[in-house]
Amino acid sequence: MKIQFIICGWHMNRKSLIDGLYELQKQNKDTVGVFWSCHREPTDEIKQKFNHKLFFNGGEEYGAYQQGVEHLNLDDDTICFFLHDDLVLKSFDLTLTFSEVSAPMNLDIYVAIEVAIIAKIII
């Protein structure tokens, strides 16, 4: 089981988002992946820190998320979180939540992870 973040947007400059995702991915290499689905050339920082791909802009955010999912060819048990790159994050202290998850997963665990993440995001 893996957790995959797919990020899209035009800003690519939210330090809290970039740094938080980078640290989360670094601390959980076997569990957490971060992919930037880009509709314009990503910044050098995004290129250096994350898996990314530049796609044709064929559907704004929803198109970018779909392009990312199709490009990554994710396993059926991968949990995806789709984020816009202009989010301001209150906290990225999610590693404990992720490390406690084990297969086989049930709906209660999916909901617990989603609630833990949503509760820590400020839009």
QUISUL-V202573 format. One record per backbone hydrogen bond with DSSP energy under -0.5 kcal/mol. NH is the residue of the N-H (numbers start at 1). CO is the residue of the C=O. If there is no record, write none. Layout:
# QUISUL-V202573
nh=NH co=CO
nh=NH co=CO
This chain:
# QUISUL-V202573
nh=3 co=31
nh=4 co=2
nh=4 co=79
nh=5 co=33
nh=6 co=81
nh=7 co=5
nh=7 co=35
nh=8 co=83
nh=15 co=13
nh=18 co=14
nh=19 co=15
nh=20 co=16
nh=21 co=17
nh=22 co=18
nh=23 co=19
nh=24 co=20
nh=25 co=21
nh=26 co=22
nh=27 co=23
nh=28 co=24
nh=29 co=26
nh=31 co=28
nh=32 co=28
nh=33 co=3
nh=35 co=5
nh=36 co=51
nh=37 co=7
nh=37 co=35
nh=38 co=36
nh=38 co=53
nh=47 co=43
nh=48 co=44
nh=49 co=45
nh=50 co=46
nh=51 co=34
nh=53 co=36
nh=55 co=38
nh=55 co=53
nh=58 co=56
nh=63 co=59
nh=64 co=60
nh=65 co=61
nh=66 co=62
nh=67 co=63
nh=68 co=64
nh=69 co=65
nh=70 co=66
nh=71 co=67
nh=72 co=68
nh=73 co=69
nh=74 co=69
nh=78 co=75
nh=79 co=2
nh=80 co=78
nh=81 co=4
nh=83 co=6
nh=83 co=81
nh=85 co=8
nh=87 co=84
nh=88 co=122
nh=89 co=87
nh=90 co=120
nh=91 co=120
nh=94 co=92
nh=98 co=94
nh=99 co=95
nh=100 co=96
nh=101 co=98
nh=109 co=106
nh=110 co=106
nh=111 co=107
nh=112 co=108
nh=113 co=109
nh=114 co=110
nh=115 co=111
nh=116 co=112
nh=117 co=113
nh=118 co=114
nh=119 co=115
nh=120 co=117
nh=121 co=118
nh=122 co=88
nh=123 co=121
